[in-house]
Amino acid sequence: WGDAPEQLGGFNYQTTSANNGANHLIVQGVFMGTMIDPEGNGQPTLPADGDDVNNQPDEDGVSFGGPLMPGMGTPVTVTVSQNGQLDVWLDANNNGTFDAGDLVHSGPVVPGPNTITINVPGGTAPGGNYMRFRYNLGTALPPTGFAPDGEVEDYLVNIEEEQFEEVDWGDAPEQLGGFNYQTTS
C-alpha cells in the first residue's frame, strides 16, 4: 500500500482500500529497492512515510539525481528486482490527487538500477508535492487500484523555483562605424 496523504491537508491521493488505493500483492522476489514491507491498508501521512513509522523504511527503490524544477528533466534511478513496468505520477496541477494527466513516466525496466528522466511540466507550482511510483511485472497501471505483484512507493518531493539562465553578452561594437562583431542574438 502507499502512504501519500488522503483526507489530510486537502489531499486525496487515494491511498486506502476505502478509496481504491494503490496496492500490490506481495510476491517473493518482486520489489523496488532492497525490501518491501506488508501493510493491511494504506498508511496516509503528510510526509508520505506512514508505513515507515511502524516498520522499517521500504521507500528505498527511488533515488533522485538532482532537483525537480518546472520545465526541466531530472535523472531518477529506480532499482527493481525483475523485468517489468514502471509508472510514475507527479501531482503537477496541484489538485491533491493523481490524475491521468499527472503521468510523467511509463515504460519497461530491467533488473537493477534504471535511470529515467522525469520531466516536471512547466507551470508546476514550487513547494511540496507528491509522487507515486508503481512497479509490476505486467502492463501499465493507473495510479490507484490493485496489482497482482510489484510495489508502490509514494514520495513527498520538493519542486524548486524555475531557474532562468543568466547570460553574459559581449560588448564589442556592432553595426557602429562599419564594425559587425555579432555580439547580440
N, C-alpha and C positions, 0 to 999 in steps of 0.2 A: 504494500500500500504506500501511497505517497504521504507527504506531510506539509504540503502548501496550505496556507490558511483557507478556512471555509467558515463563513459566517463570523469572521473575525476582522475587524478593521475595515468593513465594507467589501471584503474579498469573498469570492465564492469559486475557488478553483476545483470544485467537485473532487473532494479528497476521500470522503467516507462512503460506505456502502449505501447509506440513505440517499446519496446524490450521485450514484453510479460512478464513484471514484475509480481512478486508475488502479488496477490491481492485477497481479500476476501470480499464477500458481507456481510455487517453488518447485523447480525440477533440479535435481542434483547436477552440478556442473554447468548450469546456465545462469550467468550473473554478469554484472558490470563490476569492475574493480577487483577486489580480492575476497569480498564476502557479501552475503545477503542475510538479513535477519527477518524473521516472521513477525507479523502483527495480525491480530484478529480483525482489525479495521484500520482505516486511515487515522493518522495522528496529527490533525491540523494544528499548526502553531504559526505565529507571525514570523519567527526566524526560520521556518521550514526545517526544524530539527526535532519534531515531536517524536519520531521513532528512535532518536538517539538518546533521549533522556532516560529511558528505561533499559535500553540495550546498548551494545557497542555501536559506535557510528558506522553506518553502512554506506553513507554517501561518499564513496571513495573511487568511483568509476570515472569521474569527470575532473579534468584539470584545465583551467583557463590560462592561455598563454599570453594574455595581455588584457588591457581594459576593454570594456564593452562601451562603444560610442556610436551614436546615431550616424548612419551613412558609412560606417566603417566595417571592415571584416576583422574578426578576431579568431586566431587559431585556438581550437579547443581539442584536447586529446581525450578520447573516450576509450577506455580499456574494457574489452569484452572477452568472454571465455570461449566463444564459438562463432562460426559464421552466422550472420543474422541480419536483422533490420534495425536501424536506429531512427527514431523520430524525435524531434526536438521542437518545443514551443517556447516562445517568449511573449509575454503579455504586452506587445508593442503599443496597442491602443489604450493601455492602462484602464481597462474597464473592469478589472478584478476577476476575470475568468479567461480561460484559454479558448479562443475561437478558432475556427478553421483558418482564418487569415493570419493567425499567430504562428503558424508552422514556419520555422526558419531552417529546418533541415529534415530531409527524409532520404535515406539511402542505405545500401548494404555496408556491413562492417565485417572484418575478418578477426580471427583470434589475436589478442594482444592489443597494443596501443594503435588507435586510429586517429589521425589528425584531420579534423574537418574545419571548415571556416564558417563561423556564424556571422552573418551579415545583419547587423541591427538596422531595422528600417529607419530611414530619415524621418525626423519628426517625433521619434520616441522620446518621451519626457525623461530628463535626467532624474536620478534618485533611485530609491529601492524599487525592485521589480522581481518577478518570479520567472523561473524557467523549469520546464518539465522535460526530462529525458526518459524515453521508453525504448527498451531493447527487448527483442524477442527473436525466435528462430524462424518466424513466419513472414508475413507481409506487413505492409504499413499499418499502423494502429492510429486510432483517433486519440485525443488527449484524455479520454475517460473510458471506463469500461474494463471488462475482463480480458486477460490474455492467458493462453494455456501454458506459457513458460516465460522466462525472462525476468526483468526487473524494471521498476520505476524509481527514479531518483529526482526529487524536487530540490531546487536551489533558490535561495534569496540571493539576488545579484545586485550590483550597483551599476546603473547606467551613468556614465560620466558625461559631462558637458561636451558638446561638439567642439573640436579644436580646429581653429582656422589657421592654415599655414601662413606664416609671415614670410614675406619675400623681400630680398634686398635687390633693388633695381640699380643699374648703373646710372651714371650721371654725365657721361661724355656727351658732347654736343650732337644733336640730331636735327637735321634739316635747318641748321643755322650756319650761315657763312659758307655754304657749299659742303658741309660735313654731313655724313649719314652713318653713324656708328651703330645704329639699330639698338637702342637701349630701352625701347618700350615694346610692349606686346603687340 
